[in-house]
Amino acid sequence: MGSAAGPRIVSRRSFCGASAAMCLAGCAGLAQTTAVGAGIHFDVAEYDRARILTAADAALGRVPEGLGPVPPAAKSLPPGTYYSQDPEWWPTEDARTFHPRPGHANPQAFTAHRDALVAMNAALAACVAAWRLTRRADYARHAMRILHAWFLDGTSRMQPQLNHAGCRPDSLDGTLRGVEETVMLAETARATAFLCSYDGTATDEEAKDLRTWFGAFATWLDESKPGFLARESKDRLAICWTLQAAECARFARNESLHLECLHRFREKLLRQMNFDGQFPAELNRPDAYAASIFTLDCMAVLCQALSSPTDRLWDYTLPDGRGMRSAVAFLYPALASRALWKFPADPELFQQLPQRQPCLLLAGRAYGRPEYVDTWKALPADSASPVLLRRMPIREPALWTVRAPA
């Protein structure tokens, strides 16, 4: 934990010594985690085995189609163009103009591409997690078929850009809100990395082409106007940008962009929270509960993704003490009991949240807090609601509690 003078750097020798002392002291249940730091030893893949295999087996029964067969609402867009409408824009009484209603989702908004992307990532992540658990080749082969349909095959592949995402209903121009919609591509990139590793299924040519796609998407995030606006925002859009950019850049081997994401986590994203661990920009929304949960989930996954054995961001704090520990501590009571939420209830989804939020699992393991993990276990694992599924940045925590391949 950092002091007022800045974060304390823990050497490998002192870390190992501290871990040994903990074991000698008889701290039952505490051990070195698979990925980073010292915390609860909890094999997520084995705990989630039945759920993972059920999801993977269901995916095997579906033929991957990619984005091409999903018709856009705007016929003038080229095939493979991701298109979506910002669901928080509603028509006026005369249906001629539109106005924003933050926290309220318009059921008439076009979200078919977004929902297809959510379903694709869920199937891919489940197949890769199941393959790592069982080493059954059929899971890996099906995962590769998904990747071909979405990112490699010319007739169905998605273009690596979001120029028409998050549009107002009366426009085809994308906005910075589109970057939030594709946050699950961070997990897609991570799952793909396992298939392209030395013991994976992808051929050298497939791995090269997949790195090219995710590298191009990372470049779009970094250089486009919507990407720039999302990156420089002062709310969760900047967190969504950084999570996607970090994982896509790591897989595409764009070291400079990956290092920029690490810098942004330390110097910009942590500064979005106040001294109580709250994210004020999210608390000022009508759907403050859902927005706060989503934001903390994305921050926790990003913290996990950027951490390493020699750079444990879970313990990094700003000179004034702000860090991930306080962010999780603020929201945890309201995750364990919705009745403890101190702010007005959301107009939608309040009773359906929380689900099995990844921030609980990742923080519980990192900080040695069994109550966080127990709460995660007790919450619903999967939802049938498309709206709720859109708010889950990752679907398979087992892919995030191990080191990703280089």
HUDA-V639001 format. One record per residue. RES is the residue in one small letter. OMEGA is omega in whole degrees, 0 to 359 (* if undefined). Layout:
RES;OMEGA
RES;OMEGA
This chain:
m;182
g;176
s;180
a;180
a;180
g;183
p;178
r;180
i;181
v;179
s;179
r;182
r;182
s;178
f;180
c;178
g;178
a;179
s;179
a;180
a;178
m;180
c;180
l;180
a;176
g;179
c;185
a;176
g;180
l;180
a;178
q;179
t;180
t;189
a;186
v;165
g;179
a;181
g;183
i;174
h;184
f;181
d;185
v;182
a;180
e;179
y;184
d;188
r;184
a;180
r;180
i;183
l;177
t;180
a;180
a;179
d;177
a;179
a;179
l;182
g;181
r;179
v;179
p;183
e;183
g;183
l;185
g;182
p;180
v;185
p;175
p;177
a;180
a;185
k;185
s;182
l;179
p;177
p;179
g;179
t;176
y;181
y;177
s;175
q;177
d;185
p;181
e;174
w;185
w;177
p;173
t;184
e;180
d;178
a;180
r;179
t;183
f;179
h;183
p;173
r;182
p;179
g;180
h;182
a;177
n;183
p;180
q;180
a;180
f;181
t;186
a;180
h;179
r;181
d;177
a;179
l;177
v;180
a;178
m;182
n;179
a;180
a;180
l;182
a;179
a;181
c;180
v;178
a;179
a;177
w;179
r;178
l;191
t;187
r;174
r;186
a;183
d;176
y;181
a;180
r;180
h;176
a;177
m;177
r;176
i;181
l;177
h;183
a;186
w;190
f;185
l;185
d;187
g;184
t;186
s;187
r;176
m;175
q;185
p;178
q;181
l;183
n;182
h;180
a;178
g;183
c;164
r;183
p;182
d;184
s;173
l;181
d;179
g;179
t;178
l;179
r;179
g;181
v;178
e;185
e;187
t;184
v;180
m;177
l;173
a;178
e;176
t;179
a;181
r;178
a;179
t;180
a;179
f;180
l;181
c;179
s;186
y;179
d;182
g;186
t;184
a;172
t;178
d;181
e;178
e;180
a;179
k;181
d;178
l;176
r;177
t;181
w;183
f;174
g;178
a;178
f;177
a;177
t;177
w;178
l;187
d;190
e;182
s;178
k;177
p;178
g;179
f;181
l;178
a;181
r;185
e;179
s;183
k;181
d;187
r;178
l;178
a;178
i;177
c;178
w;185
t;179
l;179
q;181
a;182
a;183
e;178
c;180
a;178
r;181
f;181
a;178
r;174
n;188
e;183
s;178
l;178
h;178
l;177
e;179
c;177
l;178
h;182
r;177
f;184
r;193
e;184
k;187
l;178
l;180
r;174
q;181
m;176
n;186
f;178
d;182
g;179
q;171
f;187
p;181
a;180
e;179
l;180
n;178
r;175
p;178
d;187
a;181
y;180
a;181
a;179
s;179
i;180
f;181
t;180
l;176
d;181
c;178
m;180
a;178
v;178
l;178
c;178
q;183
a;184
l;181
s;176
s;179
p;181
t;181
d;186
r;185
l;176
w;181
d;180
y;175
t;170
l;179
p;180
d;174
g;180
r;180
g;184
m;182
r;181
s;179
a;179
v;181
a;179
f;188
l;187
y;181
p;181
a;173
l;178
a;179
s;181
r;181
a;181
l;175
w;190
k;185
f;181
p;179
a;178
d;177
p;180
e;170
l;185
f;182
q;181
q;180
l;0
p;168
q;178
r;188
q;182
p;180
c;180
l;181
l;184
l;179
a;178
g;178
r;184
a;186
y;182
g;182
r;182
p;181
e;176
y;182
v;180
d;177
t;177
w;180
k;186
a;184
l;179
p;185
a;184
d;180
s;175
a;183
s;177
p;181
v;179
l;181
l;178
r;183
r;177
m;184
p;176
i;181
r;182
e;179
p;180
a;177
l;185
w;179
t;173
v;178
r;176
a;178
p;179
a;*
